[in-house]
Amino acid sequence: MQDKIKEILAEGVWNPPAKIYRYTFKGETVYYIPQRCCDIPSVLLDENCAVICSPDGGFGGSGDGKCPEFFKERSNEKLIWEDDRHP
């Protein structure tokens, strides 16, 4: 996850600021990076930072449709990182 944070910090400041949440989903630890704007989808990563899906966001607002159950089935939310830079 540290590499993913470094990637985000190498970009300009997101609006809203980037955040990474940890959840339990289908018995596994996953990391959720919320969408940063209307047409940019969110990203759900497994514990090895491999992309699982995009639960929401994008042009239609509902992500890539590969994990529509994420928001109903996720548990144990924990904010693990938030970009504190200012635009």
C-alpha positions as CSV (number, residue, x, y, z in Angstrom):
1,M,0.0,0.0,0.0
2,Q,3.0,2.3,0.6
3,D,3.7,2.2,-3.2
4,K,0.1,3.1,-4.0
5,I,0.4,6.1,-1.6
6,K,3.6,7.1,-3.3
7,E,1.9,7.0,-6.7
8,I,-0.9,9.2,-5.5
9,L,1.5,11.7,-3.9
10,A,3.4,11.9,-7.3
11,E,0.2,13.3,-8.8
12,G,-1.3,16.7,-8.2
13,V,-3.6,17.1,-5.2
14,W,-7.0,15.4,-5.8
15,N,-10.2,17.3,-5.2
16,P,-11.6,15.9,-2.9
17,P,-8.3,14.8,-1.3
18,A,-7.3,11.1,-1.8
19,K,-8.2,8.6,0.9
20,I,-7.6,4.9,1.4
21,Y,-10.0,2.8,3.4
22,R,-9.4,-0.8,4.6
23,Y,-12.4,-3.2,4.7
24,T,-13.2,-6.8,5.1
25,F,-15.0,-8.1,2.0
26,K,-15.9,-11.7,1.2
27,G,-13.6,-12.7,4.1
28,E,-10.6,-10.9,2.6
29,T,-8.8,-7.6,3.5
30,V,-9.4,-5.1,0.7
31,Y,-8.5,-1.4,0.2
32,Y,-10.9,1.1,-1.3
33,I,-9.8,4.3,-2.9
34,P,-12.9,6.5,-3.5
35,Q,-13.6,8.2,-6.8
36,R,-11.9,11.6,-7.1
37,C,-14.3,13.2,-9.5
38,C,-17.5,12.6,-11.4
39,D,-16.1,10.5,-14.3
40,I,-13.1,8.9,-12.6
41,P,-14.1,5.5,-11.0
42,S,-13.1,4.3,-7.5
43,V,-10.7,1.4,-7.1
44,L,-11.0,-1.7,-4.9
45,L,-7.7,-3.5,-4.4
46,D,-6.8,-6.8,-2.8
47,E,-4.2,-7.1,-0.1
48,N,-1.5,-7.3,-2.7
49,C,-2.7,-4.1,-4.4
50,A,-4.1,-5.9,-7.4
51,V,-7.3,-4.3,-8.8
52,I,-10.4,-6.2,-8.0
53,C,-13.0,-3.8,-9.5
54,S,-14.3,-0.3,-9.5
55,P,-17.4,-0.3,-7.2
56,D,-18.6,3.2,-8.1
57,G,-17.9,6.3,-10.2
58,G,-17.1,6.6,-13.8
59,F,-19.4,8.0,-16.5
60,G,-22.5,6.0,-15.4
61,G,-21.7,6.3,-11.7
62,S,-21.9,2.6,-10.9
63,G,-18.3,1.7,-11.6
64,D,-17.4,-1.3,-13.8
65,G,-20.2,-3.5,-12.5
66,K,-17.8,-6.2,-11.4
67,C,-18.6,-5.9,-7.7
68,P,-22.1,-4.4,-7.2
69,E,-22.4,-6.1,-3.8
70,F,-19.3,-4.3,-2.3
71,F,-21.2,-1.5,-0.5
72,K,-23.8,-3.9,1.0
73,E,-21.3,-6.6,2.1
74,R,-18.2,-4.6,3.2
75,S,-17.4,-4.4,7.0
76,N,-14.8,-3.2,9.4
77,E,-14.2,0.2,7.8
78,K,-10.9,1.9,8.7
79,L,-9.5,5.0,7.2
80,I,-5.8,4.1,6.8
81,W,-4.5,7.2,4.9
82,E,-5.7,10.6,3.8
83,D,-3.7,13.1,1.7
84,D,-3.2,16.2,3.8
85,R,-1.8,18.3,1.0
86,H,-3.7,21.4,0.0
87,P,-4.4,22.6,-3.6
